[in-house]
């Protein structure tokens, strides 16, 4: 499964979720959905804005992990 590692990049950049929300123009609620792994899709435009705000590559924000037992991958 693919998970977002936004929290890691926020820590590296010493940036708050609120500041990222303001820079990217995404609501705190939507960033929270990405951060907690509840998002099922993300627009390339959104990923681009996140990368610009955090000065990183898409691979810095995404990670593939083996699905845990009992977890369904859709």
N, C-alpha and C positions, 0 to 999 in steps of 0.2 A: 504494500500500500504506500501511497505517497503522502508525506506529512510536511507541513510547513514548519520551518525552524526560525520564524520571525523573532521569537524571544531571544534566540542566540545572537542574531544580528543586532537587535536593539541593545543588548548588553554590550556587545563589542563597540557599538557606536555611542554608547552612553546616552541613549535617546529613550524618551518615554513613549508609551503607546499613544498618549494624547498628542505629543509633538509629531509623531509619524502620521497620525490621522489628519492633522492640520496640513502637513506638507504634501500628503498624497491626495487629500480630498475624499477620503473614505471615512464613513462613520465609524465610531468606536465599536458599535455593535458588529459591523461587517468585518472589521479587523479582528475582533474577538472570535468570530466564527472561523476565520482562517487560522488564527493562532491556536485554537483548541482542537483543530482537526475536524470540525464539523462541516466544513465546506465540501461540496461534491464537485465543484467546478470553479475555475478562476479565469477571468478574461485576460488575454495577452496584454491588453492595454493596462489593466490593473497591475499585473506583474511588472510591466515596464515602469510604471510610476513608483512601485515599491523599490525596484532596483535603483532608480534615479535618486530617490530620497535617501536610501541607505548606502548609495555608492557601492553596489555589489553586483554580482552576476546572478542570474536565475538559480543556478546550482547552489548558491550560498543560502537560498531560501527554501529549497526543496530537498527532501531526502526520501529515498525508498527504504522501506523496512518490511521485513517478512511479517505477514499477518499473524497475529497472535491466535492461539487456540480458541476456537469458538467465535472468532470474529469473522464476520462475513465481509467479503470484498465485492463491491458492486461495480 
